[in-house]
């Protein structure tokens, strides 16, 4: 019997605790992003798929084209802890600072808001995949009613921006991220969902966490 892979955790209880810590800050991240966007003359956060083009461009500009803001001591609960033995030196990628991880999480919450607006009943869950070794097992994702694949919204929000920042001084550097990546990701999730529902009924996690999270059901939980 193959072991179960659980993102950044050694048990479902640990993964659920990390998810709950993330769920608690979602309203704060939503508010913080709105405040930052307003303060910088950023895009309209109307939760449309189309808005992701402007949000993606704004995210790139905030990270790559402006001076870094004062750092904060922050690391999302769903990320692994830092390596205490890591020592940066020339030729290595920079470790992502707290301000950048926080901004990533803020943008990730917005991308989640876009997805939940497009898919009635969609919500954040600590994902239980039918494949025991699936890379998204135990990760905060948006359940869109498709058991073969949730929306890995945090990965979508990243959109290559963190890598571009971390590797900006390496020989050759990295290309400027494609500002259409967030929208393309969301559109691909929606297209896969539509194709799945043409042949199968929707199946939703019965709960975001806990023993019931492994039980599928035909209708979105209330």
Residue, then its C-alpha position, 0 to 999 in steps of 0.5 A: x500500500x502506497x503512503x499518502x502524500x500530505x502537503x507540508x504535514x505529517x498527518x491530516x490533523x496537522x494539515x487541517x490545522x494549517x488550513x484553519x490558520x489560513x482560513x482565519x486570515x482570509x478576510x484580513x488578506x482580502x481587506x489588506x489587498x483592497x487597501x493596498x490596491x486603492x493606495x497604489x491606484x491599482x485595478x478594480x477588484x470586481x472578481x471577474x475573470x477579466x480583472x485578473x489581467x490587471x491584477x497580474x500586471x499590478x502584482x508584477x509591478x509591485x514586486x519587480x518594478x518598485x522598491x521593496x517595502x519594509x519587511x514583515x515577519x510573516x510566513x503563511x501557515x500552508x508553507x513549509x518552515x524556513x531552513x535555519x541552515x540556509x545562508x545566502x551567497x552570490x550565485x544563489x536565489x534570494x529567499x522570499x521575504x515576509x512582505x512578498x509572501x504576504x502579498x502573494x497570499x493576499x493576491x491568492x485570496x483574490x484569485x480564490x474570490x474570482x473562482x468562487x464567484x464563477x462557480x456557485x458553491x465553490x469554497x476553500x478546503x484542505x484538499x483530499x484527492x482520490x489519488x493518495x500521492x496527489x501533490x495537492x493533498x492537504x493544501x488549501x485549494x478551491x473545491x469546484x465540484x470536480x473530484x479529479x482536480x481542485x483549483x490550486x489557486x495559490x499556485x495560480x496567484x504566484x504566476x512566476x512572480x516570486x521566482x522572478x524576484x528570487x532569481x533576478x540577480x542570477x546570471x541570465x536572470x529570468x524572463x519577466x512573468x507573463x501577465x496573462x498567467x493568472x487568467x489563463x490558469x483560471x480559464x483552464x480550470x473552468x474549461x476542465x470543469x465544464x468538460x468533466x460535468x458534461x460526462x459526470x455529476x459534480x462531487x464536492x468535499x463534504x467538509x473543508x477539514x476533518x473526517x467528513x472532508x474525505x466524503x464526496x457529496x453531490x451538492x455543495x455543502x451549505 
